[in-house]
Amino acid sequence: MAIDGREGGPWRPANGTDGQDFEHHWCRHCLNRIGNNIDGCCPIIEDAAWCEQPRELIIRNGMPWCKAFREDPARPARCFFTKEMDV
């Protein structure tokens, strides 16, 4: 999952499942996501998918974290740390 595994170190999805999990828990709740849905476009995730290392994606508390995250009040997460959605 992590590039180097260090706290605060860079993170990039290791595979498609990692990327989808990250999008489900973060991107669908973020104002930076165009359209605020899973099929929207996020330049940070697009860079990671093309094997570039976005500086916004880091390891925090042992989990992937996006420093650019801005919670969408229309799609709040139940838990800020785990990004669970009240469905």
PDB file with one MODEL, atoms N, CA, C and O in Angstrom:
MODEL        1
ATOM      1  N   MET A   1       0.809  -1.190   0.000  1.00  0.00           N
ATOM      2  CA  MET A   1       0.000   0.000   0.000  1.00  0.00           C
ATOM      3  C   MET A   1       0.856   1.259   0.000  1.00  0.00           C
ATOM      4  O   MET A   1       0.685   2.113  -0.869  1.00  0.00           O
ATOM      5  N   ALA A   2       1.760   1.392   0.939  1.00  0.00           N
ATOM      6  CA  ALA A   2       2.611   2.582   1.003  1.00  0.00           C
ATOM      7  C   ALA A   2       3.840   2.401   0.144  1.00  0.00           C
ATOM      8  O   ALA A   2       4.311   1.282  -0.059  1.00  0.00           O
ATOM      9  N   ILE A   3       4.352   3.493  -0.355  1.00  0.00           N
ATOM     10  CA  ILE A   3       5.592   3.433  -1.122  1.00  0.00           C
ATOM     11  C   ILE A   3       6.742   3.095  -0.195  1.00  0.00           C
ATOM     12  O   ILE A   3       7.543   2.212  -0.504  1.00  0.00           O
ATOM     13  N   ASP A   4       6.841   3.782   0.944  1.00  0.00           N
ATOM     14  CA  ASP A   4       7.912   3.472   1.876  1.00  0.00           C
ATOM     15  C   ASP A   4       7.386   3.090   3.262  1.00  0.00           C
ATOM     16  O   ASP A   4       8.169   2.662   4.109  1.00  0.00           O
ATOM     17  N   GLY A   5       6.090   3.231   3.514  1.00  0.00           N
ATOM     18  CA  GLY A   5       5.476   2.786   4.759  1.00  0.00           C
ATOM     19  C   GLY A   5       5.684   3.687   5.962  1.00  0.00           C
ATOM     20  O   GLY A   5       5.157   3.401   7.037  1.00  0.00           O
ATOM     21  N   ARG A   6       6.437   4.766   5.813  1.00  0.00           N
ATOM     22  CA  ARG A   6       6.712   5.657   6.947  1.00  0.00           C
ATOM     23  C   ARG A   6       5.529   6.591   7.203  1.00  0.00           C
ATOM     24  O   ARG A   6       4.838   7.011   6.275  1.00  0.00           O
ATOM     25  N   GLU A   7       5.312   6.904   8.475  1.00  0.00           N
ATOM     26  CA  GLU A   7       4.302   7.888   8.849  1.00  0.00           C
ATOM     27  C   GLU A   7       4.632   9.213   8.168  1.00  0.00           C
ATOM     28  O   GLU A   7       5.751   9.713   8.286  1.00  0.00           O
ATOM     29  N   GLY A   8       3.661   9.780   7.456  1.00  0.00           N
ATOM     30  CA  GLY A   8       3.873  11.019   6.721  1.00  0.00           C
ATOM     31  C   GLY A   8       4.545  10.824   5.380  1.00  0.00           C
ATOM     32  O   GLY A   8       4.699  11.775   4.614  1.00  0.00           O
ATOM     33  N   GLY A   9       4.951   9.586   5.088  1.00  0.00           N
ATOM     34  CA  GLY A   9       5.585   9.279   3.803  1.00  0.00           C
ATOM     35  C   GLY A   9       4.560   9.208   2.689  1.00  0.00           C
ATOM     36  O   GLY A   9       3.358   9.213   2.955  1.00  0.00           O
ATOM     37  N   PRO A  10       5.007   9.142   1.467  1.00  0.00           N
ATOM     38  CA  PRO A  10       4.091   9.113   0.331  1.00  0.00           C
ATOM     39  C   PRO A  10       3.305   7.810   0.232  1.00  0.00           C
ATOM     40  O   PRO A  10       3.784   6.749   0.634  1.00  0.00           O
ATOM     41  N   TRP A  11       2.082   7.905  -0.313  1.00  0.00           N
ATOM     42  CA  TRP A  11       1.243   6.740  -0.567  1.00  0.00           C
ATOM     43  C   TRP A  11       0.743   6.814  -1.996  1.00  0.00           C
ATOM     44  O   TRP A  11       0.401   7.887  -2.493  1.00  0.00           O
ATOM     45  N   ARG A  12       0.703   5.666  -2.649  1.00  0.00           N
ATOM     46  CA  ARG A  12       0.120   5.546  -3.989  1.00  0.00           C
ATOM     47  C   ARG A  12      -0.569   4.199  -4.040  1.00  0.00           C
ATOM     48  O   ARG A  12      -0.042   3.230  -3.494  1.00  0.00           O
ATOM     49  N   PRO A  13      -1.751   4.098  -4.688  1.00  0.00           N
ATOM     50  CA  PRO A  13      -2.422   2.805  -4.775  1.00  0.00           C
ATOM     51  C   PRO A  13      -1.504   1.752  -5.392  1.00  0.00           C
ATOM     52  O   PRO A  13      -0.855   1.997  -6.409  1.00  0.00           O
ATOM     53  N   ALA A  14      -1.460   0.579  -4.764  1.00  0.00           N
ATOM     54  CA  ALA A  14      -0.626  -0.511  -5.274  1.00  0.00           C
ATOM     55  C   ALA A  14      -1.288  -1.202  -6.456  1.00  0.00           C
ATOM     56  O   ALA A  14      -0.612  -1.810  -7.285  1.00  0.00           O
ATOM     57  N   ASN A  15      -2.617  -1.108  -6.532  1.00  0.00           N
ATOM     58  CA  ASN A  15      -3.360  -1.762  -7.611  1.00  0.00           C
ATOM     59  C   ASN A  15      -4.724  -1.086  -7.733  1.00  0.00           C
ATOM     60  O   ASN A  15      -5.018  -0.137  -7.007  1.00  0.00           O
ATOM     61  N   GLY A  16      -5.546  -1.572  -8.643  1.00  0.00           N
ATOM     62  CA  GLY A  16      -6.864  -0.993  -8.871  1.00  0.00           C
ATOM     63  C   GLY A  16      -7.772  -1.081  -7.665  1.00  0.00           C
ATOM     64  O   GLY A  16      -8.568  -0.175  -7.420  1.00  0.00           O
ATOM     65  N   THR A  17      -7.665  -2.160  -6.910  1.00  0.00           N
ATOM     66  CA  THR A  17      -8.507  -2.318  -5.725  1.00  0.00           C
ATOM     67  C   THR A  17      -8.148  -1.270  -4.675  1.00  0.00           C
ATOM     68  O   THR A  17      -9.039  -0.682  -4.062  1.00  0.00           O
ATOM     69  N   ASP A  18      -6.856  -1.030  -4.461  1.00  0.00           N
ATOM     70  CA  ASP A  18      -6.416   0.029  -3.538  1.00  0.00           C
ATOM     71  C   ASP A  18      -6.995   1.377  -3.956  1.00  0.00           C
ATOM     72  O   ASP A  18      -7.508   2.128  -3.127  1.00  0.00           O
ATOM     73  N   GLY A  19      -6.907   1.668  -5.230  1.00  0.00           N
ATOM     74  CA  GLY A  19      -7.416   2.936  -5.751  1.00  0.00           C
ATOM     75  C   GLY A  19      -8.917   3.068  -5.571  1.00  0.00           C
ATOM     76  O   GLY A  19      -9.405   4.126  -5.172  1.00  0.00           O
ATOM     77  N   GLN A  20      -9.659   1.995  -5.863  1.00  0.00           N
ATOM     78  CA  GLN A  20     -11.113   2.024  -5.710  1.00  0.00           C
ATOM     79  C   GLN A  20     -11.508   2.189  -4.243  1.00  0.00           C
ATOM     80  O   GLN A  20     -12.428   2.944  -3.930  1.00  0.00           O
ATOM     81  N   ASP A  21     -10.824   1.493  -3.351  1.00  0.00           N
ATOM     82  CA  ASP A  21     -11.112   1.630  -1.919  1.00  0.00           C
ATOM     83  C   ASP A  21     -10.868   3.066  -1.454  1.00  0.00           C
ATOM     84  O   ASP A  21     -11.668   3.628  -0.706  1.00  0.00           O
ATOM     85  N   PHE A  22      -9.759   3.651  -1.902  1.00  0.00           N
ATOM     86  CA  PHE A  22      -9.446   5.021  -1.527  1.00  0.00           C
ATOM     87  C   PHE A  22     -10.527   5.970  -2.033  1.00  0.00           C
ATOM     88  O   PHE A  22     -10.996   6.830  -1.287  1.00  0.00           O
ATOM     89  N   GLU A  23     -10.926   5.822  -3.297  1.00  0.00           N
ATOM     90  CA  GLU A  23     -11.969   6.677  -3.862  1.00  0.00           C
ATOM     91  C   GLU A  23     -13.281   6.529  -3.099  1.00  0.00           C
ATOM     92  O   GLU A  23     -13.969   7.518  -2.850  1.00  0.00           O
ATOM     93  N   HIS A  24     -13.629   5.303  -2.729  1.00  0.00           N
ATOM     94  CA  HIS A  24     -14.873   5.054  -2.001  1.00  0.00           C
ATOM     95  C   HIS A  24     -14.865   5.734  -0.637  1.00  0.00           C
ATOM     96  O   HIS A  24     -15.877   6.302  -0.228  1.00  0.00           O
ATOM     97  N   HIS A  25     -13.752   5.686   0.063  1.00  0.00           N
ATOM     98  CA  HIS A  25     -13.689   6.225   1.411  1.00  0.00           C
ATOM     99  C   HIS A  25     -13.360   7.713   1.473  1.00  0.00           C
ATOM    100  O   HIS A  25     -13.666   8.368   2.469  1.00  0.00           O
ATOM    101  N   TRP A  26     -12.743   8.254   0.430  1.00  0.00           N
ATOM    102  CA  TRP A  26     -12.340   9.659   0.453  1.00  0.00           C
ATOM    103  C   TRP A  26     -13.019  10.491  -0.619  1.00  0.00           C
ATOM    104  O   TRP A  26     -13.733  11.443  -0.307  1.00  0.00           O
ATOM    105  N   CYS A  27     -12.807  10.149  -1.852  1.00  0.00           N
ATOM    106  CA  CYS A  27     -13.175  11.022  -2.970  1.00  0.00           C
ATOM    107  C   CYS A  27     -14.672  11.293  -3.061  1.00  0.00           C
ATOM    108  O   CYS A  27     -15.077  12.390  -3.445  1.00  0.00           O
ATOM    109  N   ARG A  28     -15.487  10.322  -2.719  1.00  0.00           N
ATOM    110  CA  ARG A  28     -16.930  10.533  -2.834  1.00  0.00           C
ATOM    111  C   ARG A  28     -17.445  11.521  -1.799  1.00  0.00           C
ATOM    112  O   ARG A  28     -18.603  11.932  -1.880  1.00  0.00           O
ATOM    113  N   HIS A  29     -16.630  11.917  -0.834  1.00  0.00           N
ATOM    114  CA  HIS A  29     -17.007  12.878   0.203  1.00  0.00           C
ATOM    115  C   HIS A  29     -16.269  14.208   0.053  1.00  0.00           C
ATOM    116  O   HIS A  29     -16.338  15.057   0.942  1.00  0.00           O
ATOM    117  N   CYS A  30     -15.573  14.392  -1.050  1.00  0.00           N
ATOM    118  CA  CYS A  30     -14.665  15.534  -1.188  1.00  0.00           C
ATOM    119  C   CYS A  30     -15.171  16.572  -2.186  1.00  0.00           C
ATOM    120  O   CYS A  30     -15.638  16.226  -3.271  1.00  0.00           O
ATOM    121  N   LEU A  31     -15.075  17.842  -1.809  1.00  0.00           N
ATOM    122  CA  LEU A  31     -15.461  18.936  -2.692  1.00  0.00           C
ATOM    123  C   LEU A  31     -14.528  19.076  -3.892  1.00  0.00           C
ATOM    124  O   LEU A  31     -14.900  19.686  -4.895  1.00  0.00           O
ATOM    125  N   ASN A  32     -13.338  18.524  -3.802  1.00  0.00           N
ATOM    126  CA  ASN A  32     -12.393  18.610  -4.918  1.00  0.00           C
ATOM    127  C   ASN A  32     -12.763  17.683  -6.062  1.00  0.00           C
ATOM    128  O   ASN A  32     -12.228  17.817  -7.162  1.00  0.00           O
ATOM    129  N   ARG A  33     -13.649  16.766  -5.828  1.00  0.00           N
ATOM    130  CA  ARG A  33     -14.056  15.785  -6.829  1.00  0.00           C
ATOM    131  C   ARG A  33     -15.135  16.389  -7.709  1.00  0.00           C
ATOM    132  O   ARG A  33     -16.202  16.745  -7.208  1.00  0.00           O
ATOM    133  N   ILE A  34     -14.892  16.514  -8.988  1.00  0.00           N
ATOM    134  CA  ILE A  34     -15.873  17.085  -9.908  1.00  0.00           C
ATOM    135  C   ILE A  34     -17.116  16.208  -9.901  1.00  0.00           C
ATOM    136  O   ILE A  34     -17.031  15.006 -10.151  1.00  0.00           O
ATOM    137  N   GLY A  35     -18.256  16.797  -9.617  1.00  0.00           N
ATOM    138  CA  GLY A  35     -19.504  16.057  -9.582  1.00  0.00           C
ATOM    139  C   GLY A  35     -19.713  15.284  -8.293  1.00  0.00           C
ATOM    140  O   GLY A  35     -20.807  14.772  -8.054  1.00  0.00           O
ATOM    141  N   ASN A  36     -18.684  15.189  -7.455  1.00  0.00           N
ATOM    142  CA  ASN A  36     -18.772  14.485  -6.178  1.00  0.00           C
ATOM    143  C   ASN A  36     -19.370  13.093  -6.296  1.00  0.00           C
ATOM    144  O   ASN A  36     -20.193  12.699  -5.469  1.00  0.00           O
ATOM    145  N   ASN A  37     -18.971  12.355  -7.301  1.00  0.00           N
ATOM    146  CA  ASN A  37     -19.404  10.967  -7.383  1.00  0.00           C
ATOM    147  C   ASN A  37     -18.221  10.106  -7.801  1.00  0.00           C
ATOM    148  O   ASN A  37     -17.195  10.615  -8.253  1.00  0.00           O
ATOM    149  N   ILE A  38     -18.375   8.826  -7.648  1.00  0.00           N
ATOM    150  CA  ILE A  38     -17.283   7.883  -7.878  1.00  0.00           C
ATOM    151  C   ILE A  38     -16.757   7.963  -9.315  1.00  0.00           C
ATOM    152  O   ILE A  38     -15.592   7.647  -9.557  1.00  0.00           O
ATOM    153  N   ASP A  39     -17.602   8.382 -10.279  1.00  0.00           N
ATOM    154  CA  ASP A  39     -17.172   8.466 -11.670  1.00  0.00           C
ATOM    155  C   ASP A  39     -16.615   9.832 -12.042  1.00  0.00           C
ATOM    156  O   ASP A  39     -16.224  10.052 -13.188  1.00  0.00           O
ATOM    157  N   GLY A  40     -16.576  10.752 -11.078  1.00  0.00           N
ATOM    158  CA  GLY A  40     -16.035  12.077 -11.343  1.00  0.00           C
ATOM    159  C   GLY A  40     -14.535  12.018 -11.563  1.00  0.00           C
ATOM    160  O   GLY A  40     -13.937  10.942 -11.547  1.00  0.00           O
ATOM    161  N   CYS A  41     -13.936  13.166 -11.767  1.00  0.00           N
ATOM    162  CA  CYS A  41     -12.511  13.212 -12.050  1.00  0.00           C
ATOM    163  C   CYS A  41     -11.772  13.968 -10.948  1.00  0.00           C
ATOM    164  O   CYS A  41     -12.161  15.076 -10.581  1.00  0.00           O
ATOM    165  N   CYS A  42     -10.729  13.379 -10.435  1.00  0.00           N
ATOM    166  CA  CYS A  42      -9.886  14.034  -9.449  1.00  0.00           C
ATOM    167  C   CYS A  42      -8.462  14.017  -9.989  1.00  0.00           C
ATOM    168  O   CYS A  42      -7.915  12.940 -10.224  1.00  0.00           O
ATOM    169  N   PRO A  43      -7.853  15.166 -10.190  1.00  0.00           N
ATOM    170  CA  PRO A  43      -6.487  15.176 -10.749  1.00  0.00           C
ATOM    171  C   PRO A  43      -5.469  14.476  -9.859  1.00  0.00           C
ATOM    172  O   PRO A  43      -4.467  13.964 -10.359  1.00  0.00           O
ATOM    173  N   ILE A  44      -5.702  14.443  -8.559  1.00  0.00           N
ATOM    174  CA  ILE A  44      -4.767  13.770  -7.652  1.00  0.00           C
ATOM    175  C   ILE A  44      -4.792  12.265  -7.906  1.00  0.00           C
ATOM    176  O   ILE A  44      -3.740  11.639  -8.035  1.00  0.00           O
ATOM    177  N   ILE A  45      -5.980  11.689  -7.976  1.00  0.00           N
ATOM    178  CA  ILE A  45      -6.112  10.250  -8.236  1.00  0.00           C
ATOM    179  C   ILE A  45      -5.656   9.914  -9.653  1.00  0.00           C
ATOM    180  O   ILE A  45      -5.050   8.866  -9.879  1.00  0.00           O
ATOM    181  N   GLU A  46      -5.943  10.797 -10.605  1.00  0.00           N
ATOM    182  CA  GLU A  46      -5.494  10.571 -11.980  1.00  0.00           C
ATOM    183  C   GLU A  46      -3.971  10.501 -12.046  1.00  0.00           C
ATOM    184  O   GLU A  46      -3.425   9.642 -12.739  1.00  0.00           O
ATOM    185  N   ASP A  47      -3.281  11.384 -11.340  1.00  0.00           N
ATOM    186  CA  ASP A  47      -1.810  11.349 -11.305  1.00  0.00           C
ATOM    187  C   ASP A  47      -1.325  10.021 -10.721  1.00  0.00           C
ATOM    188  O   ASP A  47      -0.405   9.401 -11.255  1.00  0.00           O
ATOM    189  N   ALA A  48      -1.952   9.587  -9.616  1.00  0.00           N
ATOM    190  CA  ALA A  48      -1.549   8.324  -8.985  1.00  0.00           C
ATOM    191  C   ALA A  48      -1.771   7.152  -9.935  1.00  0.00           C
ATOM    192  O   ALA A  48      -0.953   6.233  -9.990  1.00  0.00           O
ATOM    193  N   ALA A  49      -2.869   7.179 -10.678  1.00  0.00           N
ATOM    194  CA  ALA A  49      -3.166   6.093 -11.621  1.00  0.00           C
ATOM    195  C   ALA A  49      -2.131   6.029 -12.741  1.00  0.00           C
ATOM    196  O   ALA A  49      -1.875   4.957 -13.290  1.00  0.00           O
ATOM    197  N   TRP A  50      -1.536   7.172 -13.082  1.00  0.00           N
ATOM    198  CA  TRP A  50      -0.521   7.209 -14.136  1.00  0.00           C
ATOM    199  C   TRP A  50       0.883   7.096 -13.562  1.00  0.00           C
ATOM    200  O   TRP A  50       1.855   7.496 -14.204  1.00  0.00           O
ATOM    201  N   CYS A  51       0.989   6.554 -12.357  1.00  0.00           N
ATOM    202  CA  CYS A  51       2.269   6.254 -11.701  1.00  0.00           C
ATOM    203  C   CYS A  51       3.083   7.490 -11.336  1.00  0.00           C
ATOM    204  O   CYS A  51       4.298   7.403 -11.157  1.00  0.00           O
ATOM    205  N   GLU A  52       2.430   8.622 -11.226  1.00  0.00           N
ATOM    206  CA  GLU A  52       3.091   9.798 -10.686  1.00  0.00           C
ATOM    207  C   GLU A  52       2.784   9.829  -9.198  1.00  0.00           C
ATOM    208  O   GLU A  52       1.745   9.322  -8.774  1.00  0.00           O
ATOM    209  N   GLN A  53       3.653  10.407  -8.410  1.00  0.00           N
ATOM    210  CA  GLN A  53       3.431  10.452  -6.968  1.00  0.00           C
ATOM    211  C   GLN A  53       2.868  11.807  -6.556  1.00  0.00           C
ATOM    212  O   GLN A  53       3.618  12.777  -6.441  1.00  0.00           O
ATOM    213  N   PRO A  54       1.546  11.888  -6.330  1.00  0.00           N
ATOM    214  CA  PRO A  54       0.981  13.154  -5.846  1.00  0.00           C
ATOM    215  C   PRO A  54       1.465  13.452  -4.431  1.00  0.00           C
ATOM    216  O   PRO A  54       1.448  12.570  -3.574  1.00  0.00           O
ATOM    217  N   ARG A  55       1.889  14.668  -4.184  1.00  0.00           N
ATOM    218  CA  ARG A  55       2.381  15.032  -2.854  1.00  0.00           C
ATOM    219  C   ARG A  55       1.255  15.087  -1.831  1.00  0.00           C
ATOM    220  O   ARG A  55       1.515  15.095  -0.627  1.00  0.00           O
ATOM    221  N   GLU A  56      -0.007  15.126  -2.298  1.00  0.00           N
ATOM    222  CA  GLU A  56      -1.154  15.183  -1.393  1.00  0.00           C
ATOM    223  C   GLU A  56      -1.461  13.839  -0.739  1.00  0.00           C
ATOM    224  O   GLU A  56      -2.115  13.801   0.303  1.00  0.00           O
ATOM    225  N   LEU A  57      -1.002  12.736  -1.330  1.00  0.00           N
ATOM    226  CA  LEU A  57      -1.307  11.403  -0.805  1.00  0.00           C
ATOM    227  C   LEU A  57      -0.185  10.928   0.106  1.00  0.00           C
ATOM    228  O   LEU A  57       0.945  10.717  -0.335  1.00  0.00           O
ATOM    229  N   ILE A  58      -0.519  10.762   1.398  1.00  0.00           N
ATOM    230  CA  ILE A  58       0.474  10.375   2.396  1.00  0.00           C
ATOM    231  C   ILE A  58      -0.075   9.258   3.286  1.00  0.00           C
ATOM    232  O   ILE A  58      -1.250   8.898   3.207  1.00  0.00           O
ATOM    233  N   ILE A  59       0.805   8.720   4.133  1.00  0.00           N
ATOM    234  CA  ILE A  59       0.403   7.767   5.167  1.00  0.00           C
ATOM    235  C   ILE A  59       0.216   8.552   6.459  1.00  0.00           C
ATOM    236  O   ILE A  59       1.119   9.268   6.892  1.00  0.00           O
ATOM    237  N   ARG A  60      -0.953   8.418   7.070  1.00  0.00           N
ATOM    238  CA  ARG A  60      -1.230   9.076   8.349  1.00  0.00           C
ATOM    239  C   ARG A  60      -1.953   8.064   9.232  1.00  0.00           C
ATOM    240  O   ARG A  60      -2.955   7.475   8.828  1.00  0.00           O
ATOM    241  N   ASN A  61      -1.438   7.874  10.432  1.00  0.00           N
ATOM    242  CA  ASN A  61      -2.001   6.876  11.353  1.00  0.00           C
ATOM    243  C   ASN A  61      -2.090   5.497  10.700  1.00  0.00           C
ATOM    244  O   ASN A  61      -3.026   4.739  10.953  1.00  0.00           O
ATOM    245  N   GLY A  62      -1.108   5.183   9.860  1.00  0.00           N
ATOM    246  CA  GLY A  62      -1.041   3.879   9.215  1.00  0.00           C
ATOM    247  C   GLY A  62      -2.005   3.679   8.055  1.00  0.00           C
ATOM    248  O   GLY A  62      -2.127   2.568   7.539  1.00  0.00           O
ATOM    249  N   MET A  63      -2.696   4.746   7.634  1.00  0.00           N
ATOM    250  CA  MET A  63      -3.681   4.644   6.550  1.00  0.00           C
ATOM    251  C   MET A  63      -3.377   5.670   5.466  1.00  0.00           C
ATOM    252  O   MET A  63      -2.725   6.681   5.733  1.00  0.00           O
ATOM    253  N   PRO A  64      -3.851   5.414   4.228  1.00  0.00           N
ATOM    254  CA  PRO A  64      -3.712   6.430   3.190  1.00  0.00           C
ATOM    255  C   PRO A  64      -4.542   7.661   3.555  1.00  0.00           C
ATOM    256  O   PRO A  64      -5.633   7.547   4.114  1.00  0.00           O
ATOM    257  N   TRP A  65      -4.014   8.821   3.232  1.00  0.00           N
ATOM    258  CA  TRP A  65      -4.645  10.078   3.602  1.00  0.00           C
ATOM    259  C   TRP A  65      -4.429  11.085   2.482  1.00  0.00           C
ATOM    260  O   TRP A  65      -3.372  11.087   1.852  1.00  0.00           O
ATOM    261  N   CYS A  66      -5.397  11.928   2.228  1.00  0.00           N
ATOM    262  CA  CYS A  66      -5.254  12.978   1.210  1.00  0.00           C
ATOM    263  C   CYS A  66      -5.232  14.337   1.905  1.00  0.00           C
ATOM    264  O   CYS A  66      -6.198  14.730   2.559  1.00  0.00           O
ATOM    265  N   LYS A  67      -4.116  15.047   1.753  1.00  0.00           N
ATOM    266  CA  LYS A  67      -3.974  16.355   2.393  1.00  0.00           C
ATOM    267  C   LYS A  67      -4.865  17.411   1.750  1.00  0.00           C
ATOM    268  O   LYS A  67      -5.102  18.455   2.357  1.00  0.00           O
ATOM    269  N   ALA A  68      -5.367  17.170   0.541  1.00  0.00           N
ATOM    270  CA  ALA A  68      -6.213  18.136  -0.157  1.00  0.00           C
ATOM    271  C   ALA A  68      -7.700  17.934   0.144  1.00  0.00           C
ATOM    272  O   ALA A  68      -8.533  18.690  -0.355  1.00  0.00           O
ATOM    273  N   PHE A  69      -8.043  16.933   0.946  1.00  0.00           N
ATOM    274  CA  PHE A  69      -9.442  16.609   1.221  1.00  0.00           C
ATOM    275  C   PHE A  69     -10.185  17.785   1.847  1.00  0.00           C
ATOM    276  O   PHE A  69      -9.725  18.393   2.814  1.00  0.00           O
ATOM    277  N   ARG A  70     -11.358  18.090   1.264  1.00  0.00           N
ATOM    278  CA  ARG A  70     -12.277  19.085   1.816  1.00  0.00           C
ATOM    279  C   ARG A  70     -13.650  18.425   1.843  1.00  0.00           C
ATOM    280  O   ARG A  70     -14.222  18.142   0.790  1.00  0.00           O
ATOM    281  N   GLU A  71     -14.176  18.182   3.025  1.00  0.00           N
ATOM    282  CA  GLU A  71     -15.434  17.442   3.139  1.00  0.00           C
ATOM    283  C   GLU A  71     -16.597  18.209   2.519  1.00  0.00           C
ATOM    284  O   GLU A  71     -16.780  19.401   2.766  1.00  0.00           O
ATOM    285  N   ASP A  72     -17.367  17.505   1.720  1.00  0.00           N
ATOM    286  CA  ASP A  72     -18.559  18.036   1.076  1.00  0.00           C
ATOM    287  C   ASP A  72     -19.707  17.966   2.078  1.00  0.00           C
ATOM    288  O   ASP A  72     -20.095  16.869   2.478  1.00  0.00           O
ATOM    289  N   PRO A  73     -20.261  19.108   2.495  1.00  0.00           N
ATOM    290  CA  PRO A  73     -21.342  19.066   3.477  1.00  0.00           C
ATOM    291  C   PRO A  73     -22.589  18.343   2.959  1.00  0.00           C
ATOM    292  O   PRO A  73     -23.400  17.869   3.755  1.00  0.00           O
ATOM    293  N   ALA A  74     -22.748  18.256   1.650  1.00  0.00           N
ATOM    294  CA  ALA A  74     -23.884  17.541   1.078  1.00  0.00           C
ATOM    295  C   ALA A  74     -23.676  16.022   1.099  1.00  0.00           C
ATOM    296  O   ALA A  74     -24.636  15.263   0.967  1.00  0.00           O
ATOM    297  N   ARG A  75     -22.428  15.580   1.263  1.00  0.00           N
ATOM    298  CA  ARG A  75     -22.084  14.152   1.314  1.00  0.00           C
ATOM    299  C   ARG A  75     -21.117  13.901   2.454  1.00  0.00           C
ATOM    300  O   ARG A  75     -19.990  13.466   2.220  1.00  0.00           O
ATOM    301  N   PRO A  76     -21.536  14.169   3.691  1.00  0.00           N
ATOM    302  CA  PRO A  76     -20.605  14.020   4.809  1.00  0.00           C
ATOM    303  C   PRO A  76     -20.266  12.560   5.099  1.00  0.00           C
ATOM    304  O   PRO A  76     -21.058  11.650   4.856  1.00  0.00           O
ATOM    305  N   ALA A  77     -19.085  12.379   5.616  1.00  0.00           N
ATOM    306  CA  ALA A  77     -18.666  11.061   6.088  1.00  0.00           C
ATOM    307  C   ALA A  77     -19.130  10.936   7.537  1.00  0.00           C
ATOM    308  O   ALA A  77     -19.107  11.918   8.279  1.00  0.00           O
ATOM    309  N   ARG A  78     -19.548   9.750   7.945  1.00  0.00           N
ATOM    310  CA  ARG A  78     -19.949   9.545   9.341  1.00  0.00           C
ATOM    311  C   ARG A  78     -18.771   9.686  10.273  1.00  0.00           C
ATOM    312  O   ARG A  78     -18.885  10.265  11.353  1.00  0.00           O
ATOM    313  N   CYS A  79     -17.638   9.155   9.853  1.00  0.00           N
ATOM    314  CA  CYS A  79     -16.443   9.179  10.686  1.00  0.00           C
ATOM    315  C   CYS A  79     -15.316   9.799   9.877  1.00  0.00           C
ATOM    316  O   CYS A  79     -14.927   9.249   8.846  1.00  0.00           O
ATOM    317  N   PHE A  80     -14.785  10.929  10.319  1.00  0.00           N
ATOM    318  CA  PHE A  80     -13.734  11.604   9.562  1.00  0.00           C
ATOM    319  C   PHE A  80     -12.511  10.730   9.367  1.00  0.00           C
ATOM    320  O   PHE A  80     -11.895  10.761   8.301  1.00  0.00           O
ATOM    321  N   PHE A  81     -12.142   9.940  10.388  1.00  0.00           N
ATOM    322  CA  PHE A  81     -10.942   9.116  10.276  1.00  0.00           C
ATOM    323  C   PHE A  81     -11.120   7.966   9.289  1.00  0.00           C
ATOM    324  O   PHE A  81     -10.228   7.719   8.478  1.00  0.00           O
ATOM    325  N   THR A  82     -12.249   7.257   9.336  1.00  0.00           N
ATOM    326  CA  THR A  82     -12.438   6.105   8.459  1.00  0.00           C
ATOM    327  C   THR A  82     -13.181   6.459   7.186  1.00  0.00           C
ATOM    328  O   THR A  82     -13.215   5.655   6.254  1.00  0.00           O
ATOM    329  N   LYS A  83     -13.774   7.637   7.122  1.00  0.00           N
ATOM    330  CA  LYS A  83     -14.529   8.109   5.956  1.00  0.00           C
ATOM    331  C   LYS A  83     -15.729   7.223   5.656  1.00  0.00           C
ATOM    332  O   LYS A  83     -16.073   7.027   4.490  1.00  0.00           O
ATOM    333  N   GLU A  84     -16.370   6.685   6.686  1.00  0.00           N
ATOM    334  CA  GLU A  84     -17.578   5.888   6.475  1.00  0.00           C
ATOM    335  C   GLU A  84     -18.708   6.806   6.061  1.00  0.00           C
ATOM    336  O   GLU A  84     -18.834   7.924   6.561  1.00  0.00           O
ATOM    337  N   MET A  85     -19.516   6.331   5.155  1.00  0.00           N
ATOM    338  CA  MET A  85     -20.652   7.113   4.681  1.00  0.00           C
ATOM    339  C   MET A  85     -21.929   6.582   5.267  1.00  0.00           C
ATOM    340  O   MET A  85     -22.140   5.370   5.280  1.00  0.00           O
ATOM    341  N   ASP A  86     -22.786   7.445   5.752  1.00  0.00           N
ATOM    342  CA  ASP A  86     -24.095   7.047   6.244  1.00  0.00           C
ATOM    343  C   ASP A  86     -24.989   6.881   5.020  1.00  0.00           C
ATOM    344  O   ASP A  86     -25.434   7.866   4.431  1.00  0.00           O
ATOM    345  N   VAL A  87     -25.249   5.635   4.641  1.00  0.00           N
ATOM    346  CA  VAL A  87     -26.035   5.370   3.427  1.00  0.00           C
ATOM    347  C   VAL A  87     -27.474   5.061   3.735  1.00  0.00           C
ATOM    348  O   VAL A  87     -28.262   4.816   2.822  1.00  0.00           O
TER     349      VAL A  87
ENDMDL
END
